[in-house]
Amino acid sequence: MRFTAGTPWYKRLRLLRVEAELTQVEMAERLGTTPRNYWRWENGVNIPIPIYRQKIAETLNVPSRVIFAGDLTRKEQNDDSNR
């Protein structure tokens, strides 16, 4: 992984996807969402809901906090840990 603590979550998401050698379309298919929706996440337009954050982490084989911690509001982080 080639990012620092200050790297925004959506850039970490892209870097991890590229390291996993997956396209955005392949990620969308694995997550059960549309390529457009996935693109919006990876470009920081939207934040995935907790169930998708968990699926993303599982697909990329990393803990969810590696991708999302530090960039989400306290409520979003709590929602994620309650699932």
C-alpha positions as CSV (number, residue, x, y, z in Angstrom):
1,M,0.0,0.0,0.0
2,R,1.4,3.3,-1.0
3,F,-0.5,6.0,0.9
4,T,0.0,8.1,4.0
5,A,-2.4,8.9,6.9
6,G,-3.3,12.1,5.1
7,T,-4.5,10.4,1.9
8,P,-8.2,10.8,1.4
9,W,-10.3,7.6,1.7
10,Y,-11.4,7.7,-1.9
11,K,-7.8,7.8,-3.1
12,R,-6.9,4.9,-0.8
13,L,-9.8,3.0,-2.3
14,R,-8.5,3.6,-5.8
15,L,-4.9,2.6,-4.9
16,L,-6.1,-0.6,-3.2
17,R,-8.3,-1.5,-6.2
18,V,-5.4,-0.9,-8.6
19,E,-3.1,-3.0,-6.5
20,A,-5.7,-5.8,-6.5
21,E,-5.6,-5.5,-10.4
22,L,-9.4,-4.9,-10.6
23,T,-11.2,-2.4,-12.9
24,Q,-13.9,-0.2,-11.6
25,V,-16.4,-2.3,-13.5
26,E,-15.1,-5.5,-11.8
27,M,-15.3,-3.9,-8.4
28,A,-18.9,-2.8,-9.0
29,E,-19.8,-6.3,-10.1
30,R,-18.2,-7.9,-7.0
31,L,-20.0,-5.4,-4.8
32,G,-23.4,-5.7,-6.4
33,T,-23.6,-2.1,-7.5
34,T,-23.4,-0.1,-10.7
35,P,-20.2,1.0,-12.2
36,R,-21.5,4.6,-12.0
37,N,-22.1,4.3,-8.3
38,Y,-18.7,2.8,-7.7
39,W,-17.1,5.6,-9.8
40,R,-18.8,8.1,-7.6
41,W,-17.3,6.5,-4.5
42,E,-13.8,6.3,-5.9
43,N,-14.0,10.0,-6.9
44,G,-15.2,11.1,-3.5
45,V,-18.6,12.3,-4.8
46,N,-20.5,9.9,-2.4
47,I,-19.6,7.8,0.6
48,P,-20.7,4.2,0.5
49,I,-23.2,3.1,3.2
50,P,-21.8,0.8,5.9
51,I,-22.8,-2.5,4.2
52,Y,-20.8,-1.4,1.1
53,R,-17.9,-0.2,3.1
54,Q,-17.7,-3.7,4.6
55,K,-18.0,-5.4,1.2
56,I,-15.3,-3.1,-0.2
57,A,-12.9,-4.1,2.6
58,E,-13.6,-7.8,2.2
59,T,-13.2,-7.6,-1.6
60,L,-9.8,-5.8,-1.2
61,N,-8.8,-8.0,1.8
62,V,-8.1,-5.1,4.1
63,P,-9.8,-3.9,7.3
64,S,-12.4,-1.2,6.6
65,R,-10.6,1.2,8.8
66,V,-7.6,1.1,6.5
67,I,-9.7,2.7,3.8
68,F,-12.2,4.8,5.7
69,A,-10.9,5.7,9.2
70,G,-10.1,9.3,9.8
71,D,-12.2,10.6,6.9
72,L,-15.7,9.8,8.0
73,T,-17.8,11.6,10.6
74,R,-18.1,10.1,14.0
75,K,-21.6,9.0,13.2
76,E,-20.5,7.3,10.0
77,Q,-17.8,5.5,11.8
78,N,-20.2,4.4,14.6
79,D,-22.7,3.1,12.0
80,D,-19.9,1.1,10.4
81,S,-18.8,-0.5,13.7
82,N,-22.3,-1.5,14.6
83,R,-22.7,-3.7,11.6
